[in-house]
Amino acid sequence: MDSTSIDLVGSRITAVSVEGETVKVCFEPAYLIKTMTGSVERTRWRQNGELVFDAAELDASLPLPQLPADCLGGDVGENVYTYRDMIPVPLESVGRAHCDLRVAGSDNPIRVQAEGVTLLMQDVAKYIEHLRPA
């Protein structure tokens, strides 16, 4: 089985937008790590995407950090799962969802609470490099 995930650390967050009850976190680019079952090697790719939260609320008690900025990591959660420093691809879930993302140059995280989350990737992923174990 192959797996793909976004490596939050180093991915670039370019915008956070609120439209009604929808909050979008835009990654341009997001860095993907692809693994293949049985292989010790992984590959690194880049692709733009949006993390879309439905029936969502952005934490208004904290000012948004200055964007664009590199993501330093954080948590993305859906129902009983919390993903630390990564987002599985694909991701689409209805139920309790949240994110708490740290960005370079700011002490204020991007915090969202929601009732659903979808990861929308754009275009085609572009290959960067092989990651071989040391």
C-alpha positions, 0 to 999 in steps of 0.5 A, spaced: 500 500 500 502 506 498 501 512 502 501 520 501 501 525 507 503 533 507 509 534 511 507 541 515 513 543 517 516 547 511 510 547 507 508 555 506 501 557 508 499 563 504 492 565 506 487 564 511 480 566 509 473 566 512 467 565 508 461 565 512 462 558 516 467 556 512 475 557 513 480 555 508 487 555 510 491 555 503 498 552 502 502 554 496 506 549 496 505 544 501 510 538 501 508 531 500 511 525 502 510 519 498 512 512 501 511 505 498 510 499 502 516 494 502 521 500 500 525 504 505 526 510 500 521 515 500 519 521 495 518 528 496 513 532 492 510 539 492 503 541 490 498 547 492 492 545 496 487 548 501 485 545 508 477 547 508 473 547 514 466 547 514 461 549 520 467 552 522 470 558 527 477 561 527 479 563 534 478 570 534 482 571 540 488 571 537 490 575 531 492 572 525 500 571 523 503 575 518 502 571 511 505 568 507 509 564 512 512 557 513 509 552 517 513 550 523 508 544 524 502 543 529 496 539 529 490 537 524 484 533 527 478 529 525 474 526 530 478 521 534 484 522 530 490 528 531 495 528 526 501 531 528 506 535 523 502 532 518 496 531 514 494 524 510 492 525 503 486 524 502 482 527 508 475 528 508 471 527 514 464 530 517 464 530 525 469 534 530 475 537 526 480 542 528 487 545 527 492 548 531 498 550 526 504 554 528 508 559 523 514 562 522 515 569 525 509 569 530 507 567 537 500 566 534 497 560 532 492 559 526 486 555 530 480 553 527 474 549 530 469 545 525 464 540 524 468 537 518 474 538 514 476 536 507 483 537 503 483 539 496 489 539 492 490 543 486 493 541 479 498 535 479 504 534 484 511 535 482 517 531 484 522 534 488 527 528 490 528 521 493 529 521 501 534 515 502 535 513 509 542 515 512 
